[in-house]
Amino acid sequence: MLSAESAAGQYPIEAVATMDNVAHEVETDSTYREIIESSRKVAHNSVADGIVAAAREIAETTNVKAICCFSQSGTTASLVARERPRVPILALTSIRSTARRLCLTWGTNCVVTGEVDRFKMAVVNAARCAREQGLATEKDLIVVTAGVPFNTPGTTNILRVAPCDERLIFNADPE
């Protein structure tokens, strides 16, 4: 009813505000995380499933501030969202339509970036975006997921815990 009201009714702003209030109330309930975690299904049918499950686990057991996903089709970011991590998800894509679609995905912040052809530059872009979006500072760590070869949908196969300080990224991986 509320979605129909927000789309075509006389009180769309109030309807969306009500939906927002309900979501905030549910997500701040003390049992919300327990219910999410107990209902999580283990779906390790592919390398991508394993990568996103590992990204969530690393983010939740360390001091990582965000999970950054490079995604052409949006599948990787959607898989991460399915895991319902306790940290923000930053979806990075060079395809505007993918970013628009991902804006509707649970917990996902989307950024349209330029294309990258090397994982090192993907990590640098992810660190910059995490800082620009206010998800992390230069002293923080992020998890970066991507697929190699780049710009090929369905190739999620790499994960890195990286600093948000670009100097540390370049020092760790000299050319």
N, C-alpha and C positions, 0 to 999 in steps of 0.2 A: 504494500500500500504506500509506504513512504517513497519508494523509488518512483512509482507512478506519479505521486504528488510532486516530487522534485522535478520530474520531467515535463509535466503538463498541467499541474494543478495551480491553484490560486496562491499558494503559499510555499513556493519552492525554497526560499531562503530558510524559512522556519523548519521545513521538512529536513533539509540537509543538516541544519543545526541540531535537530533532534537525533538524527542518525549518528552524528559526531559525538553527541553527549552519551548515547548508548554505548558506542564503541569505546570511548574513554572509560566509562564506568566498568564495563566488562574487563578491559585490559588492566585496570588498576586493582581488580579484585585479587585478594591474596591467593586464591586457588587457581587463577588463570594459568600461570606458568606450569603448575602441576598437571593440569588437565591437558595442556598442549603437549608436554613432554611424555605423559603416559599414553597419549593417543598417537604418538609419532610412529609411523610404520617404517620399518627398515626396507628400503627399496634399492638394493644394490644390484641392479640388473645391468649396469654399464659402468664404464670408467667415469663418466660424468657424474653418476649417482654417488660413486665413492669419493670423488673430488669434493662435491658440495657437502657431503656428510662430514668429511674431514675438515673442511673450512669452518663449518659450524662448531664442531668439537674443539678445534684449535681456538676459535674466537671466544668460546665460552669458558675455556680452561686457562686462558692466558689473559694478558692485558691488551688484547687487540681491540681497536676502536671501531673497525668497519670491515665488511667483506666487500671487495671490489671485483666485479665480474665484467670481463670484456665479452660481449655477446653480439653476434650478427643477427641471429634469428630471435633472440630473447629467451631461448630455452634454458641456458645456464642460470640466468637471473631468476627465472621461474622455479627452477629446481632448488636454488638457494632459498627462495621465499617459502617453498614447501617445507623446508627444514625449520622454519620459524625461529631463526637465531635471535639471541638477546641483543645483538648489535645491529646497527643499520646496514642495509644493503645498498651499495652504490653500483648501479648498472651503467656501464660505459659502452656506447655503440656509435658507429659512424652513420647509422641509418635512422633518419628522423621518424619514420613510421614505427620502427621497433621501439624507440624511446617513448613515443606516444602510447603505444599499447602497454608497455611496461609500467607506465605511470599509474595504471589501474591495478597493479600487482601488489599484494600485501608487503608492507615494509620497505618498498623499493624507491630509492631516489634515482632519477635518470638524468644522464648527462650525454649530450651529443658531442662526440669528440672527432678529431680527424682520424683517418686510418693510420694504423701502426703496422710495421712489418717485422719488428723485433720485440722479443719479450721484455728486454731491458727498458725500452721506451714505453711499453705498456705499463710497466711498474712505475716509471717516472710520471706518466700521465695520471695513473691511479692515485699516486701520492699527492700530486698537485690538486686533483679534483677533490680528494678527501679533505684537504686543507681549505680549499675555496668554498666547499659546501658546509664548512664548520663542523665536520664529523671528526676531525683529528687535528693535532698540532704537529709541528716539526719534530717533537720529541716522542710522538706516538708510533705504534705499529699498526699495520693493516694486513689483511690477507688478500692476495690477488689471485684470481683464477682466470684462465684463458685457454685457448686452444691453439696448438701449433700443428699445421701451418695457420697463420693468421688469416682473418677475413674469409674463413671457410666454415659455414655453419656445421654444427655437430661434431666439432673436434676438441671439446673440452678435455684436456689431458694434463694440465699443469697447475700447480699451486705453489705460491711463495708467500712466506711471511716477510714483510718488507718494512723498513723504516719510512717515515714520511719526510725525512731529511734527504733531499736529492743528492747531497754531497756523499752521504753514506752509501747510497745506491751506486753511484758512479765509482766510488772507492772500492766497493765490494766486487764490482764487475768491470775492471778496466778493459778497454778496447783491445 
